């Protein structure tokens, strides 16, 4: 019964055991270069895809803006309609406005 009680502080860690990092195996540089080149080419392809997507989005937005401009010119409306709000402050202001119903 004379053995010392073991605790968490008795566990040998890499620092306590003074273990140094294992030296690299000769020839692993080529493997690392290969992996880095693969990652680089993958990221370049991803960048190209993102650039294409971005340019397509810009074209789509421009097309929509042109369509809106044409439709607004045809209807005589020069500004975008404001979204309806359900805020109580804004609904009090709207009570004084006259509305006109339209039949389709």
HELIX and SHEET records of a PDB file:
HELIX    1   1 UNK A    8  UNK A   10  5                                   3    
HELIX    2   2 UNK A   28  UNK A   75  1                                  48    
HELIX    3   3 UNK A   88  UNK A   94  1                                   7    
END                                                                             
